[in-house]
């Protein structure tokens, strides 16, 4: 194949997780776009790969260098894209570079690798059939409040990332909006020497974090319980309240449907009966 982009997943901690295909891709690359040349340089040395041309493509620079990388690929260069750990673009830089190659009509190949999302999810003990990845929550303000509320109401398992110095606060905020008894698994330093797990509820996780364990965290939060089923008697009482307040049958039905989110036909049949 001619010039193209190869997105390469790299280990999230244990260097033994670097796949043979990833080694081949990095060895064959003419240029490697990376977050930190020092981190990637050490990875290349550990894998026995002769150091090649490294270009910094981090949160601050990737939008600027994306065009230059596209031009190099148009000239026939194979560009590899890595981050410090895991899959580029998944709560890491990389989206701008990939989008630039797609817009330019150039090939984009992916060499799959480890991700903290699925690693934590697989060992969480929580439902994995359907899940939501939220990445890092906003640090403050209305954005954080709104996201916490959405997470609290989400019926699917939710996976979050958190930095060492913010993990305790995030668990406390989750307990406030979800309740202390919401099930949670917290993973620390995945695949590294000091990997550690907490499995229990948010109250227990808060106590565990109070001991100030260090490292990068992945939080796997159990989904919200479904709301209790509304009975016909409750719907009739609600209809009676609306009618007593002066609403027509039609308006009373509309109000009750909007309030409880139930089927209109069900409420209408109760109204006319």
C-alpha positions in Angstrom: 0.0 0.0 0.0 1.1 3.6 -0.6 1.3 6.4 1.9 -1.3 6.0 4.7 -2.0 6.3 8.4 -1.6 3.4 10.8 -3.3 3.8 14.2 -1.4 1.6 16.6 -2.7 0.6 20.0 0.1 0.5 22.6 0.3 -1.0 26.1 -1.6 0.7 29.0 1.1 -0.5 31.4 2.6 -3.9 30.8 5.0 -3.8 27.8 4.3 -7.4 27.2 1.0 -6.4 25.7 2.6 -4.8 22.7 1.5 -7.1 19.9 3.8 -8.5 17.2 1.7 -6.7 14.6 2.2 -3.4 16.4 5.9 -4.0 16.5 5.9 -4.6 12.7 3.8 -1.5 12.1 6.1 0.7 14.1 9.2 -0.8 12.5 7.8 -0.2 9.0 6.6 3.4 9.7 8.5 6.3 8.1 7.3 8.7 10.8 5.6 8.1 14.1 3.2 10.8 15.5 3.1 10.5 19.3 2.1 12.4 22.5 5.5 12.4 24.1 8.8 11.6 22.2 10.4 10.4 25.4 7.7 7.9 26.3 7.4 6.6 22.8 11.2 6.5 22.5 11.4 4.3 25.5 8.7 2.0 24.0 10.7 1.7 20.8 13.9 0.8 22.7 12.1 -1.8 24.8 10.6 -3.4 21.6 14.0 -3.4 19.9 12.8 -0.9 17.2 15.3 1.4 15.7 14.3 5.0 16.5 12.6 6.6 13.5 11.3 10.1 12.8 9.1 11.2 15.8 6.6 14.0 15.5 4.7 15.4 18.6 0.9 15.2 18.1 -0.6 15.9 21.5 -3.6 17.9 22.6 -1.9 21.2 21.8 -0.2 20.3 18.5 -2.1 17.6 16.6 -4.4 20.1 14.8 -1.3 21.9 13.5 0.7 18.9 12.5 -2.2 16.9 11.0 -1.8 18.7 7.6 2.0 18.1 7.5 1.4 14.4 8.2 -1.1 14.2 5.4 1.4 15.8 3.0 4.1 13.3 4.0 1.6 10.4 3.4 0.8 11.9 0.0 4.5 11.7 -0.8 4.4 8.0 0.0 5.3 7.9 3.7 3.7 5.5 6.1 2.6 7.5 9.2 2.1 5.6 12.5 0.0 7.2 15.2 0.4 6.3 18.9 -0.3 7.8 22.3 1.4 7.3 25.6 -0.9 4.4 26.3 -3.9 2.6 24.8 -5.8 3.5 21.6 -5.3 6.9 20.0 -8.5 9.0 20.0 -10.0 7.2 23.0 -9.8 9.9 25.6 -6.4 10.6 24.1 -5.1 12.7 21.1 -5.6 11.3 17.6 -9.0 12.4 16.4 -7.7 15.4 14.4 -5.0 13.4 12.7 -7.4 10.6 11.7 -10.0 13.1 10.5 -7.4 14.8 8.4 -6.4 11.6 6.6 -10.1 10.6 6.1 -10.9 14.1 4.6 -7.8 13.8 2.3 -9.1 10.4 1.0 -6.0 8.6 2.3 -6.0 5.1 3.8 -6.4 4.6 7.6 -5.4 1.3 9.1 -5.8 0.3 12.7 -3.6 -2.1 14.7 -5.8 -3.0 17.7 -4.3 -2.8 21.2 -5.1 -2.7 24.9 -7.7 -0.2 26.2 -8.4 0.6 29.8 -12.1 0.8 29.0 -12.6 -2.8 28.1 -9.9 -4.1 30.4 -11.8 -2.6 33.5 -15.2 -3.6 32.1 -14.2 -7.2 31.6 -13.2 -7.7 35.2 -15.7 -5.4 36.8 -18.3 -8.1 37.5 -21.0 -5.6 36.4 -23.3 -6.1 33.3 -21.2 -5.8 30.1 -23.8 -6.5 27.4 -24.5 -2.7 27.0 -22.3 0.0 28.3 -21.5 3.7 27.9 -18.0 5.2 27.9 -18.0 8.7 29.3 -14.2 9.3 29.5 -13.2 12.1 31.8 -16.0 14.2 33.4 -15.8 18.0 33.1 -13.8 19.3 36.0 -16.3 21.9 37.2 -19.3 24.1 36.5 -22.6 23.4 34.8 -21.0 20.9 32.4 -19.9 18.7 35.3 -23.3 19.0 37.0 -25.2 18.1 33.8 -22.9 15.1 33.0 -23.2 13.8 36.5 -27.0 13.9 36.3 -26.9 12.1 33.0 -24.6 9.4 34.4 -26.9 8.9 37.4 -29.9 8.3 35.2 -28.1 6.1 32.7 -29.5 2.5 32.8 -26.4 1.0 31.2 -23.1 0.4 32.8 -21.0 3.5 32.7 -17.2 3.6 32.3 -15.2 6.7 33.4 -11.6 7.7 33.5 -10.2 9.8 36.4 -6.8 11.3 37.3 -5.2 10.4 40.7 -5.9 13.7 42.4 -9.6 13.9 41.3 -10.7 10.3 41.9 -11.9 10.8 45.5 -13.9 13.9 44.6 -15.5 12.1 41.6 -16.6 9.2 43.7 -18.1 11.6 46.3 -20.0 13.4 43.5 -21.3 10.2 42.1 -22.5 9.0 45.5 -24.4 12.3 45.9 -26.3 11.9 42.6 -26.5 8.1 42.5 -26.8 7.2 46.1 -24.2 5.5 48.3 -25.5 2.0 47.4 -24.9 2.2 43.6 -22.6 -0.7 42.7 -19.2 0.3 41.4 -15.8 -1.2 40.5 -12.7 1.0 40.6 -9.5 -0.2 38.9 -6.1 1.4 39.7 -3.0 1.1 37.6 -4.3 -1.5 35.2 -1.7 -4.1 34.0 1.0 -2.4 36.0 3.0 -3.7 39.0 0.6 -2.1 41.6 -2.7 -3.0 39.9 -5.5 -2.9 42.4 -9.3 -3.3 42.4 -12.2 -2.2 44.5 -15.6 -3.9 44.0 -18.6 -2.9 46.0 -20.7 0.3 46.3 -19.9 4.0 46.1 -19.8 4.3 49.9 -17.2 1.6 50.1 -15.2 3.1 47.2 -15.1 6.4 49.0 -13.6 4.7 52.1 -11.1 2.9 49.9 -10.0 6.1 48.2 -9.7 7.9 51.5 -6.5 5.9 52.0 -5.2 7.8 49.0 -4.2 5.1 46.6 -2.1 6.5 43.8 -2.3 6.0 40.0 -4.7 6.3 37.1 -8.2 5.2 37.8 -11.0 3.6 35.7 -14.5 3.7 37.3 -17.1 1.2 36.2 -20.5 2.3 37.5 -23.6 0.1 37.6 -26.5 1.4 35.7 -29.6 3.1 37.3 -32.4 0.8 38.4 -35.5 1.0 36.2 -38.2 3.2 37.7 -41.0 1.4 39.5 -44.0 0.4 37.4 -46.9 2.9 37.5 -50.1 1.1 38.5 -53.5 1.8 37.0 -54.8 3.1 40.3 -52.0 5.7 40.4 -52.9 6.8 36.9 -56.6 7.1 37.8 -55.8 9.2 40.8 -53.6 11.5 38.6 -56.5 11.8 36.1 -58.9 12.6 38.9 -56.5 15.4 40.1 -56.3 16.9 36.6 -60.1 16.9 36.1 -60.7 18.3 39.6 -58.4 21.1 38.7 -60.6 21.9 35.7 -58.9 20.0 32.8 -60.9 18.4 30.1 -60.6 14.7 29.7 -58.3 15.2 26.7 -56.0 17.6 28.5 -56.0 15.4 31.6 -54.9 12.4 29.5 -52.1 14.5 27.9 -50.9 15.8 31.3 -50.7 12.3 32.8 -48.9 10.9 29.8 -46.4 13.6 30.0 -45.9 13.2 33.7 -45.4 9.5 33.8 -44.2 8.7 30.3 -46.7 5.9 29.8 -48.6 4.9 26.7 -51.3 7.4 25.7 -53.7 4.5 24.8 -53.4 3.1 28.3 -54.2 6.4 30.0 -57.1 7.2 27.5 -58.7 3.8 28.2 -58.6 4.4 31.9 -60.1 7.9 31.4 -63.1 6.8 29.4 -63.7 3.8 31.7 
